Amino acid sequence: MKSIVVSAPGKLILLGEHSVVYDRPCLVTAVGQRMRVKVELSNEAEFQLEAPDVQVVGYKKSISELGKGEVPKGAKFVEFAVKNFAEKYPFKQGLKIETTSEFSSKLGFGSSSASTVCVIKALSELMNLKLSSKEIFDLAYKTVLDIQGKGSGFDVAAAVYGGTLYFVTGGKVIEPLQVDSLPMVVGYSGVKADTVTLINQVKERMLKEPEVIENIYNQITLLVEEAKKQLLKKDWQKFGDLMNKDQVCLRQLGVSTDKLDAMTNGAVQAGAYGAKLSGAGGGDCMIAFAPLEKREEVAKNIEKAGGEVINIETNVEGVREEK
Ligand code: PMV
């Protein structure tokens, strides 16, 4: 039967995390480690999934039961993506799906969103619907919200469009920015962060001290707008200053950790233009922008602070069919 292999990139947010959940902008880049999904049509009206990277092996369900009953954590995004697709564009065939990831789900590169995007793109091609990027984004973002209840969708946009994007909550604006590559060094903190827990933590503070949080979000928004300009000019020194200021805001929000602070401070001391946590905070990764001749020293300092340096390409292509 007909089959297709599709891949989509992971992401790292450059500036604007947290405030982007509340109708504000962020900057995000797609990274060169990809999620791969093979979808094969079959005659039995059954959904079969193999996702060994997230301990899902030999998982089967009838198409009419999708989304019902107990769904294993590792199967959720793929299963709900198929369910949402089938509700909008009904089909009769069964599906055999296999997912593999070039990156560990612990890094916070957005493996769930990337696999959701892959499934929708694959089904769109297999059913000859040729959905546009925005249609794929909308269906994938709906899927993420159905499962997580929260999130701006910036990770979904990075997986669909690739490159480096200026993005506003829910895809109100998705603007690709013309840059070749970014002078980025990435450090993993060794701690897995839970995005929804951190969003809720900030929300609780917002209920108690709305003005304080609103004020921080306003500052972050100004930093993002300025950073967009400097990114287009490739003025990495100015961009780095804005990253440092954003890190101060994130510390005020209460989402940084001693380890992330030590890693970012170490990077700046070694001559990085700037450094900050990337993502929800609480763990996952930090990023530094650094001149070529300082990269090695920056990497060393990140490791001294207990981080693991991850070599990664930035600004890579979005979801695509693999021939
Ligand atoms: O933890 P990550 O990398 O998924 O990033 C979360 C960024 C937030 O702004 C906190 C949430 C969101 O969906 O935008």
Residues whose N, C-alpha, C, O or C-beta is under 5 A from the ligand:
A	BS01	PMV	G16 E17 H18 V20 V21 G108 G151 S152 G153 T195 S278 G279 A280
